Amino acid sequence: MQNISQSLSLAPLYRHRVFQSTRKVDCHAQVANELSEHDLFWKGDDVDTVLFKAAIRQLQIFMLKYGAEVIVRPRLFNGFALVHMTLSGTAEIESDGQKVCIPQGKTALIAPKRNLRLWWQAGSEQLILKVPLALFEELSAQGQPGPANMPSLFLLPEQAMPHWDLLIQSLLRVLALPGQNDGHSEWISHFERGAAQFLLSQLTSTYTAGPTAAGIAADESADGLVGAGKLQRLDMLEKYIRTRLCAPLALADLANAAGVSVRALNALCHQHHGVAPMDLLRNIRLDAARERLLTHPGANITETAFEFGFGHLGRFSAYYRERFGELPKQTRGCVR
């Protein structure tokens, strides 16, 4: 698949770099200043972070990339919503208990009311549009649904993406125009209202965001898979897990990744691996942690546990000993 950042002309945005840094403290502070206060948890040492930002009139466009895998817990937004588009890699967003996966080329509208958590794959690039709620309120006076009716998390449907890509491309081209404020403010505002109006129009469609709703129909038809079909589903599941070794995953996420129902996934995992799906997830993570400790004898055990999705060191050690017959510290001292 072509990198979306190659199909969009991002050159006007790339003329406005806010910062690039390999220092965790600087990266955290700079992003918080531009977007929102947040807690940031790094899942690796490749800190190299870059942020670009350009303002049109009411809208602001960002491109943000963390070198490492990260989990971000922003504070509640103050007077704005975000439109999150994955240019490369994968992101997962959980807002007020609803979770969606946003692979390359997908876009979500985020307007949390209670809490928000984001997971970004290492090196993924995210195009972010910051939209003031005042713009949505302006349009609601013209009959569109207002911010009060906006869902916490909304994944744009597949059929809407070509139109949204065109709108984003138009906004990027506006950035490249000379003298934006030289008598063209109303014309430029028209582009901004058009983007916001399009988002609101999608909220009134019959589409329902969320990974479970997106996959239910396909899941049920997969219960009777046989032979190669089963192996293909399991391969899809394992690839999904290995690209999210530290991301918080639920049973429904694993079923959606395999394209089957929870019941079918449970049967597949027991048949081919002898364990339940969540136990398979844990075992794959334990295997990855063991590989890290064997190849890096000086690795910090706590950091290794966190890096591979174990938030409790005591339980990690217990699971590890149960699977491998030794404690993590004993493995760390081994030399291949």
C-alpha positions as CSV (number, residue, x, y, z in Angstrom):
1,M,0.0,0.0,0.0
2,Q,1.3,3.5,-0.8
3,N,2.2,5.6,2.1
4,I,-0.7,8.1,2.5
5,S,1.8,10.9,3.2
6,Q,3.1,10.3,-0.3
7,S,-0.3,10.6,-1.9
8,L,-1.1,13.8,0.1
9,S,1.0,16.9,-0.7
10,L,2.3,17.6,2.7
11,A,5.1,20.0,1.6
12,P,3.2,23.1,2.8
13,L,3.0,21.6,6.3
14,Y,6.6,20.4,6.3
15,R,7.7,24.1,6.0
16,H,6.5,24.7,9.5
17,R,8.5,22.4,11.8
18,V,7.9,23.1,15.5
19,F,10.6,20.9,16.8
20,Q,12.6,17.7,16.4
21,S,14.2,16.1,19.4
22,T,15.7,13.0,20.9
23,R,15.1,14.1,24.5
24,K,12.0,12.7,26.2
25,V,11.3,15.7,28.4
26,D,11.5,18.1,25.5
27,C,9.2,16.0,23.3
28,H,6.6,15.7,26.0
29,A,6.6,19.4,26.8
30,Q,6.5,20.6,23.2
31,V,3.6,18.3,22.2
32,A,1.7,19.2,25.4
33,N,2.1,22.9,24.6
34,E,0.8,22.6,21.1
35,L,-2.0,20.0,21.5
36,S,-3.0,19.0,25.0
37,E,-1.6,18.3,28.4
38,H,-1.0,14.5,28.7
39,D,0.8,11.6,30.3
40,L,3.2,9.9,28.0
41,F,4.6,6.4,28.4
42,W,7.5,5.4,26.1
43,K,7.8,1.8,25.1
44,G,11.3,2.0,23.6
45,D,14.5,4.0,23.4
46,D,14.0,5.5,19.9
47,V,12.8,8.8,21.1
48,D,13.3,10.7,17.9
49,T,10.2,12.8,17.7
50,V,9.2,15.5,15.2
51,L,6.2,17.8,15.1
52,F,5.0,20.1,12.3
53,K,2.2,22.6,12.7
54,A,0.5,25.1,10.5
55,A,-2.6,27.3,11.2
56,I,-5.1,28.3,8.6
57,R,-7.7,30.5,10.3
58,Q,-9.7,28.5,12.9
59,L,-8.1,25.2,12.0
60,Q,-4.7,23.9,12.9
61,I,-3.0,21.0,11.1
62,F,-0.2,18.9,12.7
63,M,2.0,16.0,11.7
64,L,3.4,14.2,14.7
65,K,5.7,11.2,14.7
66,Y,7.3,9.4,17.7
67,G,10.2,7.2,17.0
68,A,9.2,4.8,19.8
69,E,6.0,3.0,20.5
70,V,4.0,5.2,22.9
71,I,0.9,5.3,25.0
72,V,-0.6,8.7,25.5
73,R,-3.3,9.7,28.1
74,P,-4.4,13.3,27.3
75,R,-6.4,15.5,29.6
76,L,-9.9,16.3,28.4
77,F,-9.8,18.7,25.5
78,N,-10.6,22.3,26.2
79,G,-12.9,23.7,23.5
80,F,-11.8,21.6,20.6
81,A,-12.0,18.2,18.9
82,L,-9.3,16.3,17.0
83,V,-9.5,14.6,13.7
84,H,-6.8,11.9,13.7
85,M,-5.6,10.4,10.4
86,T,-2.9,7.7,10.3
87,L,-0.4,8.4,7.5
88,S,1.8,5.3,8.3
89,G,1.8,2.5,10.8
90,T,-1.1,1.9,13.1
91,A,-2.8,3.7,16.0
92,E,-5.5,2.6,18.5
93,I,-7.7,5.0,20.3
94,E,-10.0,4.4,23.3
95,S,-12.3,7.3,24.2
96,D,-14.9,6.9,27.0
97,G,-14.7,3.1,26.8
98,Q,-15.1,2.9,23.1
99,K,-12.0,1.6,21.1
100,V,-11.1,1.7,17.4
101,C,-8.0,0.7,15.5
102,I,-6.8,3.3,13.0
103,P,-4.5,1.7,10.5
104,Q,-2.8,3.6,7.6
105,G,-5.3,5.7,5.7
106,K,-8.1,5.6,8.3
107,T,-9.5,8.7,10.1
108,A,-11.3,9.2,13.4
109,L,-13.0,12.2,15.0
110,I,-12.1,12.3,18.8
111,A,-14.2,14.3,21.3
112,P,-13.8,12.7,24.7
113,K,-16.1,13.5,27.6
114,R,-14.5,11.5,30.4
115,N,-11.2,9.9,29.4
116,L,-8.9,9.2,26.4
117,R,-6.0,6.8,25.7
118,L,-4.0,6.5,22.5
119,W,-1.5,3.9,21.5
120,W,0.8,4.6,18.5
121,Q,3.0,2.0,16.8
122,A,6.7,2.8,16.8
123,G,7.5,5.2,13.9
124,S,3.9,5.8,12.9
125,E,3.0,9.2,11.5
126,Q,-0.2,10.9,12.4
127,L,-1.9,13.8,10.7
128,I,-4.0,15.7,13.2
129,L,-6.6,18.4,12.6
130,K,-7.5,20.6,15.6
131,V,-11.1,21.9,15.2
132,P,-12.5,24.4,17.7
133,L,-16.0,23.5,19.0
134,A,-17.0,27.0,18.2
135,L,-16.9,26.2,14.5
136,F,-19.2,23.2,15.0
137,E,-21.5,25.4,17.0
138,E,-21.6,27.9,14.2
139,L,-22.7,25.2,11.8
140,S,-25.2,23.8,14.3
141,A,-27.0,27.2,14.1
142,Q,-27.6,26.3,10.4
143,G,-29.3,23.0,11.2
144,Q,-26.3,20.6,11.7
145,P,-25.9,18.6,14.9
146,G,-23.8,20.5,17.5
147,P,-20.9,19.6,19.8
148,A,-23.3,18.4,22.5
149,N,-24.5,15.6,20.2
150,M,-21.0,14.7,19.0
151,P,-19.9,11.1,19.9
152,S,-16.7,10.6,21.9
153,L,-15.1,8.6,19.1
154,F,-16.2,8.2,15.5
155,L,-14.4,6.3,12.7
156,L,-15.1,7.7,9.3
157,P,-16.7,5.1,7.1
158,E,-14.8,3.7,4.1
159,Q,-17.0,5.4,1.6
160,A,-16.3,8.8,3.1
161,M,-12.5,8.6,2.9
162,P,-12.0,9.7,-0.8
163,H,-14.1,12.9,0.0
164,W,-12.2,13.5,3.2
165,D,-8.8,13.1,1.5
166,L,-9.9,15.7,-1.0
167,L,-10.9,18.1,1.7
168,I,-7.6,17.6,3.6
169,Q,-5.7,18.1,0.3
170,S,-7.6,21.4,-0.2
171,L,-6.7,22.6,3.3
172,L,-3.0,21.7,2.7
173,R,-3.0,23.7,-0.6
174,V,-4.5,26.7,1.2
175,L,-1.4,26.6,3.4
176,A,0.8,27.1,0.3
177,L,-1.1,30.2,-0.9
178,P,0.8,33.5,-0.5
179,G,-0.9,36.3,1.5
180,Q,-3.7,34.3,3.1
181,N,-5.0,37.3,4.9
182,D,-4.9,39.7,1.9
183,G,-8.6,40.0,1.3
184,H,-9.2,36.2,1.0
185,S,-10.3,35.5,4.6
186,E,-13.9,34.6,3.7
187,W,-12.9,32.4,0.9
188,I,-10.4,30.5,3.1
189,S,-13.0,30.2,5.9
190,H,-15.2,28.5,3.3
191,F,-12.7,25.6,3.1
192,E,-12.6,25.3,6.9
193,R,-16.4,25.3,7.2
194,G,-16.6,22.7,4.4
195,A,-14.3,20.3,6.3
196,A,-16.3,20.8,9.6
197,Q,-19.6,20.4,7.8
198,F,-18.5,17.2,6.1
199,L,-17.6,15.7,9.5
200,L,-20.9,16.7,11.0
201,S,-22.8,15.2,8.0
202,Q,-21.1,11.9,8.6
203,L,-22.4,11.8,12.1
204,T,-25.9,11.9,10.9
205,S,-25.3,8.8,8.7
206,T,-26.3,5.3,9.7
207,Y,-22.7,4.3,10.3
208,T,-21.8,3.2,13.8
209,A,-18.2,3.5,14.9
210,G,-16.4,0.7,16.7
211,P,-14.5,-2.4,15.9
212,T,-17.2,-4.8,17.2
213,A,-19.9,-3.3,15.0
214,A,-17.7,-3.3,12.0
215,G,-17.0,-7.0,12.3
216,I,-20.0,-8.7,13.7
217,A,-21.6,-9.8,10.3
218,A,-18.3,-11.2,9.0
219,D,-17.5,-12.9,12.4
220,E,-20.6,-15.0,12.5
221,S,-20.0,-16.4,9.0
222,A,-16.5,-17.5,10.0
223,D,-17.5,-20.0,12.7
224,G,-17.5,-22.9,10.2
225,L,-14.0,-22.4,8.8
226,V,-12.0,-25.5,8.0
227,G,-8.5,-26.3,6.9
228,A,-6.5,-23.5,5.4
229,G,-9.2,-21.0,6.4
230,K,-8.6,-21.6,10.1
231,L,-4.8,-21.3,9.6
232,Q,-5.3,-18.0,7.8
233,R,-7.4,-16.6,10.6
234,L,-4.8,-17.7,13.2
235,D,-2.0,-16.1,11.1
236,M,-3.9,-12.9,11.0
237,L,-4.3,-13.0,14.8
238,E,-0.6,-13.7,15.5
239,K,0.5,-10.9,13.1
240,Y,-1.9,-8.5,14.9
241,I,-0.5,-9.5,18.3
242,R,3.1,-9.2,17.3
243,T,2.6,-5.6,16.1
244,R,0.9,-4.7,19.4
245,L,3.1,-6.5,22.0
246,C,2.5,-3.7,24.6
247,A,-0.9,-2.4,23.6
248,P,-3.9,-3.0,25.9
249,L,-5.9,-5.6,24.0
250,A,-9.3,-7.2,24.8
251,L,-10.8,-10.5,23.7
252,A,-13.0,-8.6,21.2
253,D,-10.0,-6.9,19.7
254,L,-8.4,-10.4,19.0
255,A,-11.6,-11.7,17.5
256,N,-11.9,-8.7,15.2
257,A,-8.3,-9.0,14.1
258,A,-8.9,-12.6,13.1
259,G,-12.2,-11.8,11.4
260,V,-14.2,-14.3,13.5
261,S,-16.6,-14.3,16.4
262,V,-15.3,-14.6,20.0
263,R,-16.8,-18.1,20.1
264,A,-15.0,-19.2,16.9
265,L,-11.7,-17.7,18.0
266,N,-11.9,-19.5,21.3
267,A,-12.4,-22.8,19.5
268,L,-9.6,-22.1,17.0
269,C,-7.1,-21.2,19.7
270,H,-8.0,-24.3,21.8
271,Q,-7.8,-26.6,18.8
272,H,-4.4,-25.3,17.4
273,H,-2.7,-23.9,20.5
274,G,-4.3,-25.7,23.4
275,V,-5.1,-22.4,25.2
276,A,-7.7,-19.6,25.2
277,P,-7.1,-16.5,23.1
278,M,-6.0,-14.3,26.0
279,D,-3.6,-17.0,27.1
280,L,-2.1,-17.1,23.6
281,L,-1.7,-13.4,23.7
282,R,0.2,-13.7,27.1
283,N,2.3,-16.5,25.8
284,I,3.4,-14.6,22.7
285,R,4.3,-11.7,24.9
286,L,6.2,-13.9,27.3
287,D,8.2,-15.4,24.4
288,A,9.1,-11.9,23.2
289,A,10.2,-10.9,26.7
290,R,12.4,-14.0,27.0
291,E,14.0,-13.3,23.6
292,R,14.8,-9.8,24.8
293,L,16.4,-11.1,28.1
294,L,18.4,-13.8,26.3
295,T,19.8,-11.4,23.7
296,H,20.3,-8.4,26.1
297,P,21.8,-9.8,29.3
298,G,21.8,-6.3,30.8
299,A,18.2,-5.6,30.1
300,N,16.1,-4.1,33.0
301,I,13.5,-6.6,33.9
302,T,10.8,-4.0,34.9
303,E,11.2,-2.1,31.7
304,T,11.1,-5.4,29.7
305,A,7.9,-6.4,31.4
306,F,6.3,-3.0,30.6
307,E,7.6,-3.1,27.1
308,F,5.8,-6.3,26.4
309,G,2.5,-5.5,27.9
310,F,2.9,-6.6,31.6
311,G,1.9,-3.8,34.0
312,H,2.5,-5.8,37.2
313,L,6.0,-7.1,37.8
314,G,5.0,-9.8,40.3
315,R,2.4,-11.4,37.9
316,F,4.9,-11.1,35.0
317,S,7.5,-13.1,37.0
318,A,4.9,-15.7,38.0
319,Y,3.7,-16.2,34.5
320,Y,7.3,-16.3,33.3
321,R,8.3,-19.0,35.7
322,E,5.2,-21.0,34.9
323,R,6.0,-21.0,31.2
324,F,9.8,-21.3,31.2
325,G,10.6,-23.0,34.6
326,E,12.8,-20.1,35.7
327,L,12.6,-16.5,36.8
328,P,13.3,-13.6,34.4
329,K,16.5,-12.7,36.3
330,Q,17.8,-16.3,35.8
331,T,17.2,-16.0,32.0
332,R,18.9,-12.6,31.9
333,G,22.1,-14.1,33.2
334,C,22.2,-16.8,30.5
335,V,24.4,-16.4,27.4
336,R,23.6,-18.0,24.1
